[in-house]
Amino acid sequence: MSKSININDFVQSKINVDEFKKIHWEGSFQDYINIVTETPQVTRNAYQRLYDLITSFGSDESVDVKKKMVHYNFFDDPYENGADAVFGLEIPLMKLVNIFHSAAKGYGTQNRVILLHGPVGSAKSTIARLLKKGLEYYTRTDEGALYSFSWVNPDNQDISVFKHLAELGLTEFADPMNEEPLKLLPENARQAFSEELSKGRKLQYKVKVLGDLNPASRFIYAELMKYYEGDWNKVMKHIKVRRLVFSEKDRIGIGTFQPKDEKNQDSTELTGDINYRKIAIFGSDSDPRAFNFDGEFNIANRGLIEFVEILKLDVAFLYDLLGASQEHKIKPKKFAQTDIDEVIIGHTNEAEYKKLLNNEFMEALRDRTIKVDIPYITKLKHETKIYKKTFTHERVRGVHIAPHTLEMASMWSILTRLEEPKKANITSLQKLKLYDGKSLPGFTEDNIKELRKEANREGLDGISPRYIQDKISNVLVREGERNGCINPFMILNELESGLKHHSLISSEDKKKRYREALSVVKQEYEDIVKNEVQRAISADEESITKLCANYIDNVKAYTQKEKVRNRYTGQYEEPDERLMRSIEEKIDVPDSRKDDFRREIMNYIGALAVEGKNFDYRTNERLQKALELKLFEDQKDSIKLTTLVSNVVDKATQEKIDIVKARLIKNFGYDEVSATDVLHFVASIFARGDSKISKEEKK
């Protein structure tokens, strides 16, 4: 019998009591002033806190096509091991963080609605979700701590304002909008307090106390000031300062608003509404204590509010949005304008944004909006990371994803997003490779900059990552569970068949272009697997070493105008021109350049010798490739790979094929099924006689 679990001890061991006490700290107003004096950063506004959150994880700088790039580690999602990581959007995210930085310094962007604009599935929601998640975690740390307050009656004094609260069964009244406790300072004391705090210190952000208390706390404050005849110190005895931790689920500091049916929604969802049950207690619907300050703007105070599909909002909501962004004020029903401090971020797709541009009634909103384009990814390595994150080994247990499967799906999605090059000397596939950081003969970084500059809409059209993910999922369920393995052709065929019913593609011309892109990807895959099989066949290190030694002996004799001693006959002979050219031709060294290439090799060997190092063919990438291709050419006939097509394979050949298969599994990540499939596929290519090497042989 297994041992019984003591659930009390088990659960308690998972709870960090010290951490719990820390984030549930409570103290007096003077205790809070002591905290502010020690760490003034607790008084930061919403933009300052958000910017510090992002930069707290550090950043990495790099140069991409002569342009400085900053990658903020925060967007790798350090909280959930990359579950919401954002890939390949360094430029848009740099722009977004710059907006936060400017707003944190008070340069004006804090008075704007930040609008993330881009095609469906371009990570707009993911960015917003990551910012909200980050704030939740950050406010639980010492660096991200912030505080609010509650009204209490510690001595149970006979004060009318607290009698009414007792009727509601409340022993304390938490500020409904989680206001900054320093707002309890009288206005004529705020500036002097800020100056006193800054004396002799260089603060990152100057402590500023802006705005007034919300109507509910303002009412209680005024009543207590009357009761104590202006004795502010006695009023502060009714204040309990508490640590504030943001939580979207608990609706504290994080708000999310999503448009619904116009008949079932009004602007009170943003600014709160009257609580009719409380009217009977407080006697009037104009008593702020009878009002629920629980609209999304209210609960998001001091944090962040996200507007999902913001431009689908009814006009009535836009009025609240305009005031909230520019004046940092909202207008609850029956009450004066109320101050708020929050980051307002929305997202929308292109169709809705075009409506905004064409609607003259939306001019005020356009003027108060900063648009940040969030396009699709146009770098292959970043797009591939999306699918590798989604389809990890843990999620697809029991199904092997063959090498290049996700890469080929990514390649096709990128090709659909790239604009056709305007110059005839470059293909879309070459453009893709240049964007991905590959070097191609005849193209410089200036060419890449020119390509990007001429493509104004690149990344705003094309296939969404969601479509790719859906099709990969289909193949995993249908083919993966049956075969235990999926390969690129399964995915590419599924992508093609899905185009017929794609709800967002109605143009036949576009469908035709996308199918042509699939053909390009299939050809590229053929070239990749042919190369891998060639390398697997020629991966005999001993044979390559012997071939290399033979080549170097002949090159040395040729460059020094000497003869080569035949190892078998002992006779001196002329350098073997046929051998040297058969290797050099594999890497396209023309006859007119052979002397230069051979001298380069000998100079390289000489330089190593001066440093006391021995020559290794693996240190010269071009020579290694040439040797591998030559060895493949010499060995492929002995392996008789094409016999796989006829299914008639003798024992000796099968043993050699098994060795190649083992190399594919060990060196390239194939499993038994996918390695067998690839060998059959490449064998069928050789059988057709249309491989590059077969064509060279015919010449």
N, C-alpha and C positions, 0 to 999 in steps of 0.2 A: 504494500500500500504506500502511495506517495505521501510525503510529509505535508500536513495541513499548513496553510499560510495564515499567519497572524496578520489580518488585514490592517489592524490599527497601526502596528509597528511598521508594516510594509509601506503604507501610504505616508505616514509621518516622516519616514526616512527620505521620501522624495521631496519633502517640503523644506525649503531653506528658511528657517525661522528668522534668522538675522536679516535676510533680504526682505521678508514679509514685513517685519517691524520698520525697516528703513523706508519702504514705499508707503507705509501707513502712518508716517510720522505726523504728530499733532503738537502744537505749541501755541504760545501767546503771540500777540502782535510784536512785542518786544523781542521774543525769540526769533521771529522772522526778520526783524531789522538786523539782528546779529548775523543771521545767515547772509543777508544782502550785503552787509559790510564786509564779510569774509569772502563771499563769492557773488559779485554783482551780476554775473552772467545769468543768474536765476530770473532776472527781470527782463530778459530778451523778449523782443516781439516775435511774432509768428515767423516772419521771413528770416530773421536772424537765426532763430533756432533751427529752421529747416536747412539753411545754408551750412551752418556748423555741423549738423547731422551728416550731410553729404561729404563734407571735407574731412570729417573725423576719421574716415576710413582710408584717407590718403589717395594719391593719384599717381599715374605713370605717364611720363611724357615720351613721345616718339615723333618721328618725322615721316609723313606719308606724302610722297610726290612733292617734296620741298615745302610742305605745310606742316607746321607744328600741331600735333594732336595731343590732347589731354584725355586720358581714360580715367574716369572716376570709379574707384573700386566699389563704391556703394552700389553701383548698378549691376554688379555681379551677384547681388542678393546674398550678402554674407550671413543673413539670418537663417535661411532655410537651404543652405548648401546649393544655391544657384537655382532654386525652383522657379523664381521669377527673374532670372538673369536676363539682361538685355544685351544682345550681341550686335556689333557692327553699326551702331548708331552714334559713334563718337561725336560727329559734328553737330547733329541736333541736340545731343545731351550737353555738349559744351555751351551751346546757345542758351539752353534752359538753365544751366547752373549760373551762367553769366547774368541772366535775368534775376535769379535769386540773390546773387551777390550784389547787384545794383540796388535791389529792393532792400536788402539788409542794411545798406549804407544810406538809404533814404533818398536815392537819386531820382525817384519818380515812378519807377516800375512797380512799386508797392501799391500804386493806385490803378492797377490794370488787372483785367481778367486775362489769365494765361490760357491760350487756346491751343491745344495739341491737335494738329490737323494732318490728316493723311488717309490713305486708302484703308479699307477694312483689313484687319489682321496685321497691322503694322506696329503693334506693341504700345499703342496709346494707353489702353486700359492697364496694361502691365506696368507702365511707368507710374501711372497714378496709384495703382495698388502698392507698388514698391515704396512710394513716398509715404503713403498712409501706414504701411507696415513698419517702416523705418521710424516714424514718429512715435508709434506705440512702444517700440523697443527702447528708443532713445530716452523717452521720459522716465523709464525705469532705471536709468543709469545715473551715477553721480553727476556726470557731465551734462546730462539733459534734464536735470531736475527743475521743476517749477512748482508753484504753490498757488492755492486759492484759500478761501475762508468760508466759515459758517457763522451764523448768529446764534448765540447761546445765552442762557439765563442761569449762570452758575449758582447764584444764591437764592433762586426761586423768588425773586422780587415780584411785587404786585405791580407789574407793568402791563398795560392793556395790549400792547403789540405782541407780547408773549402769551397772554391769555388765549388769544385767537389761535395761536399756533398749537397750544395745548388741546384745543377743541379738535384739531386735526390729528391728535395723537403724536405730535412731534415734540421732541425735546430740544431739537436744534433745527435751524433753517439754513440749509446749504445754499450759498449764492447760486441762483439758477443758471448763470452763464459763466461760472468758474472764473470770475474776474481776478485780476492782479490785485493782491492785498494793498499795494501802495496807492491804489485809487482811493483808499480810506483817508489818505492824507488830505487836509484842506488845501484848496488850490493855491492859496498864498504861501503855503509852506513847501510846495513841491520843488520849485526851482532852487530854493535855498538848500533843501535836503540833497538834491542832485549835485550841487556844487560842493557841498561839504563832503559828500561821498567820494568825489573825484580829486580832492586835494592831495597833491603829492603822488598821484597814481596815474599810470597810463593805461586806460581801460580800452579794450577792443571795441566795446560799444558803450557810449555814454548812457547812463541811466536816465530814462525819460518817463515821466508819468503823464500819459496822454488820455484824454477822454474822461467821461463821467461814469459813475456807477449805473448799472441797469435799473429800471424803474422799481423793481422789488426791493433791492438792497438800498436804493436811494430813499425809498419810503421809510424803511426801518431805521436807517441812519438819521433821517430828519426827525422821526418820532422820538428817538432816544436823546438826540441833542436837545429837543424841547424838554424832555423829562428831566435831564440833568442840567438844564439851564445853561447850555453851552460848554459844559465841562467835557471836553473831548477825551481826556484820560479815562473818565468813568465809562464813556461809550465804548472805548477800546477793550474794557474788561468783558464785554459781551462778544468779543471776537475770538474765534478759535481758528488759527491758521492750520492748514492741512496740506500734505503733499498731494500733488495732482498727477495722475497717470492717465495718459490717453488710451482710449479703447473704442474702436469702431462698434464693436458688439454692444458695449454698454452706453454708446452714444455720448462719449466724453471726448471732446477735442477733435473728433473726426466725424465729418458729415458726408453723406452721399445722397445726391438727389437725382432721381431718374424720372423723366417725363412719363406721364400715364395718360389715360383717356381724359379729355378735357372735362367731361361731366363729373368725373370722380376726383377732381383735384382742384385746389385753389391755393392762393398765395400764402395762406396761413401755415401750409406745410413748410414754408421757409422761415416765417417770422413768429410762429406760435399762435395760440388761440385762447379764448376765454374758457375757464373751467366753471361750468354752470353749477356744479355741485358746491363749489366754494363760495359762490355768491351768497348763499344762505347764511354762511358763517361770517363773511366780511361785510355783508350788507350792500355791496355795490359792485357792478361790473367794471367800474373804473378804478377799483382798488387793485394795485398791481399784484398783490398776493393771491388774487383770484384769477390770475392769468398764468397759463402754462407757457413758460419761455422754453419751449421744446421743439421749435422749428429747426430746420437743418442749419440755418445761419446761427441760431442761438447756441446749439450744442457744439458747433464747430469753433466757437470763439476761442482764440488763442492757439488754434491749430490749423486745420486744413479742411476745406469743403471741395468735394469733387462733383462736378455736374456731368452726368453721363448724357451723351448726345445733346449737348447744351443748346444747339441751335434749333432743336425741336420744341423748345420752351414756348409756352403761350406768351403773348405780349405782356399780360398782367405780371408774369414772373420777371420779365426783363426790367421792369421799372425798379423792382427791388434789387436786381443785380447791378444796375447802374449806380445806385446810391451806395451799395455795399462796396463796390470797387473804387469809386472815385473819392467818396467822402468817408468811407469806412463807417457807414451808419446804415441802420435798417429802421423800418417804421412798423412796429407792432400795432395791431388794431387798438385804437383808443388811447395810445400812449405816445409820448414825444419820441423823436428820433433817438435811437439807442446806439451807442458806440460799439463797434466790433473790431477785433484784431485777428485776421485770419487770411490765409493764402487761398485764393479762389482759382481753381484750375478746372478747366473743362476740356472735353474732346469731341471731335466731330469728324464726319467723313467729307469728302469733296463735294458731293451732291448738295448737302446741306449748306456748305460754305458758299457755294455759288448762289444759292438763294439769298444768303445774307448780303452778298455783293450787289445783287440786283434789286434789293428791297430798300427803297429810300427811307422807309420808316425805321430802319435799323442803323441809320447813320451814327447815332449816339453810341450804340454798342460797338460798332466798328472802330470808332475813335478811342474807345476805352479798352481795346483788345490788343494783346500782343500775340501774334500767330507764330507758332513754332511748327515747322513742317516735320512730320515723322514719316519718312518714306519707307518703302520696302528696302531690304538689304540688297546691295549690289556686289558684295564680295562673297565669293564661293565658300571660303573657309568659315565665315561667320554664319552663313545660311545653314551649312552642314551642322554647325554646333547646335542649332535649334532642334534639329531632328535627333541628334545624338542625345541631347538632354531629355527629349520626350520619350525616345525609344531606347532606354538604357537596358543593360542586361538584366537588371532586377525586374523591370517591367515586362520583359518579353522572355521570361524563363522558358527553356525548352525549345525555343526557336532561334536558330542561328541566322543572323543578318549577314549575308555574304559581303566581303569587302567591296567598296565602291557603290553599294546599293543606295545609301543615303546621299552619297556624294553626287551620283548621277541625277537623283531626284532634285537635289539642290541646284545642279547645273542647269537643268531645264527651267526651273522656276526663275533663276537669274536671267536666263536668255529671254524669257517673256517680258522681263522688266526693262531690259536695255533698249535704248533707241538705236535704230539702224545707223551705223557709222556713215557719215556723209562722204567720206573719202573711199575710193574704190580699192585702195591698197590694203584694206583691213577687213576682216570678217568679224561677225558678232562674237564668235568663239574666241578669236584672238583678243578682242576687246575685253571679254570676260577674264581671260588669263592675265592681261595687263592690269586690270583693276584688282586682281587677286594677288598682285605682287610678283608675278612671274616676269622674267626677262625674255624678250623676244628680239631676234636680230632685226636691226633697222628701226627700232622704236626707242625713244628716250622718254624721260620723265616729262619733258615739255609736250611731247605728243599726247601723253595721258592727260595732262592738264587741259590741253586743247579739246580732247574727246569729252571730258566732263563739262567743259564750258559750253560746248555746242549743244549739249543734251539738257534742255531746260526742265523737262518733265521726267527725267529718268528716276525710277523708283516710285513714281506716283501711279503707275499703271502696271498691269501684269497679274500674275497668279499669286494669290494669297498663301502664306504658309499653312493656313488652316486647311486649304484644299489638299495640299501635299500630305499633311498629317492624316486627313481622313482617308486618303487613298492608300497610304502605307498601312493604316489600321485595317482596311478591308483585306489587303493582301496577307497581313499577318494572321487574320482570322481564317481566311479561306485556304491559302496555300501553306502558311507556316505550320498550322496545326496538322495538316495532312502530310507534309513533306519534312517537317522539322527544320526547314531552311527556306529563306526567300532570297531572290537574286535581283539584280538591276532590271532585267527584262520583264520580270513579273510586275515591278513597280511602274516601269515606263509604259507597258501595255495597259495597265490599270489607269494611268494618268490620261492616256489617249482615249480610251473608251469613255472616260468620265466627261470629256469635252463635249460630247453630244448633248449632255443634259445639264451642263454648267449653267446655273441660273443667272450668272453675271456676265456671260459671254453670248451675245446675240449676233454679233457680226461674223459672217462667214469668212470674211477676209482675215479677221483676227484668229479664228479657229485654224484657218489654213496656215497662217504664220506660226502658230503654236505647234502644229503637226510637223512643219518643216524643222522647227527647233528640236523636236523629239528625234528626228532622223539624224540631226547633227550630233546629238548626245549619244545616240546608239553607235555612230561611227567612232566617236571619241572613246567610248567604252571598249570597242573592238581593239583600238590601238593600245589602250592601257593593258588589257588582259593579254594581248599578243606579247607585249613587252615583258609582262610578269612571267609568262610561261617560258619565253626565251631566256630570261634570267634564271629561272628555276632549272632549266635544262643545262645551262652553262655555268651552274654554281659549283662546279668541281674545282675547288681551289688549287689542287695539285696540277690539274691540266692547264688552268689559266696561268699559273706561275711558270710552268714550262714554256707555254706559248709566249708569255711576256719576255722570258729570258732569251728565247730564240729571236724574237723581234728586236730586242735591244742590242743583241750581238750583231745583227745585220745592219741596224741603223748606225751603230758605232763604226763598223767597217765602212759603211757608205760615206758617212760624213768625214772620216779620216782617210778616205781613198785607200782602204786596205782590203785584204781578202779575209774570208771567214773560214776557219778550220772546221771541216765536216767531222762531227763527233763520232760518226760510224766508220768512215773510210780513212780518216786522218789526213785527207787531202785538203789543200787550201783552194777555195772556190770563190767566185764573184758573189757579192751580197745577193740574197734572194729577193729580187725586185717583186716577183709575183706574190710572195708572202707578205712583204711590207705593204704593197698596194691593196691586197685583199683585206688587210686590217684597217688601213687608213680610209678606204672607201666607205667603210661602215659608218663613219662619222662625217661623211661628205667633205673630205679633204681632197680638193681637185688636184690633178696632176701638176698643174702650174704652181701649186702651193706646197707640194710634198717636201721640197728641200727646206723650206722655212719651218714646217711642222717638225721635221726630224731634228733640225738644229735646236729648236725650242726644247725638245725632249732631252737632248744631250746637255744643253745648258742647265736645265733643271736638275739633272742627275749630278752635274759638276758642282752646282751650288750646294746641294745636299752633302756631297763628299767633303767640301771645304768646312762644313759645320760638323763633320764627323758622323753624319747620318747616312743610313742605307736607303736606297731607293725602294719604294713600295708602290706597285701599280695602283693601289687603292687611293693613294693621295692625289692622283690625277684623274679627275672624273671623266674627262673625254676619252682618255686612253683606256680606262676600265670599261667604259661602255663599248668601245671598239673591240676590245678583246673578248668581252662576253658575247657580242653579236657574231664574231668570227667563230668562236667555239661552238655557239649554237648552230651555226651553218654547218660546221663539220660534224656535229653530233646528231642533228635532228633526223638524218637519214638512217643512222644506226638505231635510233629509238623507234623509228617508223610510227610516229604519232598519228599519221593519217590512217593507220590500220584500225584505230578506234572507231572510225566511221562505219567500217564494215563489220565490226564486232568479232573479227577473226584475229586474235592476238596470240602469238606464240609465247611460250613460257619465258624465254629470255627477254623478249620485248616487254612483257608484262612486268618483269622485275625492274627494268629500267624506268618504266612508267610509274611504278609504285614509288621509286626513289624521287622522281620529279614531284609526284603528288605530296610526298612527305615534306619536301622543301616548300611547296606552296602553303601547306598547313603551318609549318614552323616559321617561315620567313614573312609570309604575307597575310596571315590571319584567316585562312580558309578552314573549313571543317571538311570531313570526309565527303559529304554530299556535294558541297559547293566546289571543292577541288576537282571532283570527278566531272561535274557539269562544265567547269571552265575548260578542262582538258578536251572534252568532247566538242565544246564550242570552237576552240582554237583549231582542233583537228579538222573540223568541217570547213574552216576558213582556208587552211592549207590544201584541203582536198579540192576546193574550188579553184585554187591556184591564183587567188587574188590578193595574197599578202605581199607586202613590200619585198620581202626576201625572195619569194617565189618569182616575182617579176624580174628581180635582178638576176636570178639564175637563168631565166629565159634569155636575157640579153647576152 
